[in-house]
Amino acid sequence: MKFCSQCGDSVIERVPDGDNRQRFVCASCDTIHYQNPRIVAGCLPVWDEHVLLCRRAIEPRRGYWTLPAGFMENGETVQQAAARETLEEACARVTDLQLYTLFDLPHINQVYMFFRAELVDERFSPGDESLEVRLFRQADIPWSELAFPTVGRTLEYFFADRVQQTFPVRNEAIEAMRVARRQV
């Protein structure tokens, strides 16, 4: 960041009074420009014994499979964001959204929140960000073609929890080293 969005003057990095970390601060009007993690909201859409996955049409990880998810927009709840992303990426409607996995990715300043959800019906198709959308049984999941560690972990938890029909909220931090190893 080089310029203040309030007055247009230059910003400097310093620790503001009462704070404990470097921030961008306007040299003229003293506006503090906070940079905070972005929230990614998504769904684990379920239909009977199947889960719905999307093959990505965009980077990063174009051509790999993922759960429908994306960045939360201002003015919406996390559940609304998850349902919207599912509609945008898979043209699918979901109901009964229950928070299921929460992942902290501090190395890329993101927080992922996936909701277990039921598909309203079997009508789905690729949205603008998807090449293909399909229902998969556990045995058919393309594990080596999953786009992100958060997707793989959510699916692993789901299939393990489904055996007991108990779905606790899972919270995990995914560190940079683990991500690098899993993507090799």
VENBEL-V144576 format. One record per backbone hydrogen bond with DSSP energy under -1.0 kcal/mol. NH is the residue of the N-H (numbers start at 1). CO is the residue of the C=O. E is the energy in kcal/mol with one decimal. If there is no record, write none. Layout:
BEGIN
nh->NH co->CO e->E
nh->NH co->CO e->E
END
This chain:
BEGIN
nh->4 co->9 e->-3.2
nh->8 co->4 e->-1.4
nh->11 co->2 e->-1.9
nh->12 co->25 e->-2.9
nh->14 co->23 e->-2.2
nh->19 co->16 e->-2.2
nh->23 co->14 e->-2.3
nh->25 co->12 e->-3.2
nh->26 co->31 e->-2.4
nh->27 co->10 e->-2.3
nh->30 co->26 e->-1.0
nh->33 co->24 e->-3.3
nh->38 co->109 e->-2.5
nh->40 co->111 e->-3.3
nh->41 co->70 e->-2.8
nh->42 co->113 e->-2.4
nh->43 co->68 e->-2.2
nh->44 co->115 e->-3.0
nh->46 co->117 e->-2.5
nh->47 co->50 e->-2.3
nh->50 co->47 e->-2.4
nh->51 co->136 e->-2.3
nh->52 co->45 e->-2.2
nh->53 co->134 e->-2.7
nh->54 co->66 e->-3.1
nh->55 co->132 e->-3.3
nh->56 co->64 e->-3.1
nh->57 co->129 e->-2.8
nh->63 co->56 e->-2.8
nh->64 co->61 e->-2.0
nh->65 co->145 e->-2.9
nh->66 co->54 e->-2.4
nh->70 co->41 e->-2.1
nh->72 co->39 e->-2.7
nh->76 co->73 e->-1.1
nh->81 co->77 e->-2.3
nh->82 co->78 e->-2.4
nh->83 co->79 e->-2.4
nh->84 co->80 e->-2.6
nh->85 co->81 e->-2.7
nh->86 co->82 e->-1.9
nh->87 co->83 e->-2.1
nh->88 co->84 e->-2.9
nh->89 co->85 e->-2.7
nh->90 co->86 e->-2.0
nh->91 co->87 e->-1.4
nh->92 co->86 e->-1.3
nh->95 co->118 e->-2.5
nh->98 co->116 e->-2.5
nh->100 co->114 e->-2.8
nh->101 co->114 e->-1.7
nh->102 co->170 e->-2.6
nh->103 co->112 e->-2.6
nh->104 co->172 e->-2.2
nh->105 co->110 e->-2.6
nh->108 co->105 e->-1.6
nh->110 co->105 e->-1.7
nh->111 co->38 e->-2.3
nh->112 co->103 e->-2.6
nh->113 co->40 e->-2.8
nh->114 co->101 e->-2.6
nh->115 co->42 e->-2.2
nh->116 co->98 e->-2.7
nh->117 co->44 e->-1.9
nh->118 co->95 e->-2.6
nh->119 co->46 e->-2.5
nh->120 co->93 e->-2.8
nh->125 co->90 e->-2.2
nh->127 co->89 e->-2.1
nh->130 co->127 e->-1.7
nh->131 co->55 e->-3.6
nh->134 co->53 e->-2.3
nh->136 co->51 e->-2.8
nh->140 co->137 e->-1.4
nh->141 co->138 e->-1.3
nh->143 co->141 e->-2.0
nh->145 co->142 e->-2.3
nh->146 co->143 e->-1.2
nh->147 co->65 e->-3.5
nh->152 co->148 e->-1.8
nh->153 co->149 e->-2.8
nh->154 co->150 e->-1.9
nh->155 co->151 e->-2.4
nh->156 co->152 e->-2.5
nh->157 co->153 e->-2.7
nh->158 co->154 e->-2.4
nh->159 co->155 e->-2.5
nh->160 co->156 e->-1.9
nh->161 co->157 e->-3.2
nh->162 co->158 e->-2.4
nh->165 co->161 e->-1.1
nh->166 co->161 e->-1.6
nh->170 co->100 e->-3.5
nh->172 co->102 e->-2.3
nh->174 co->104 e->-2.9
nh->179 co->175 e->-1.9
nh->180 co->176 e->-2.4
nh->181 co->177 e->-2.0
nh->182 co->178 e->-2.2
nh->183 co->179 e->-1.7
END
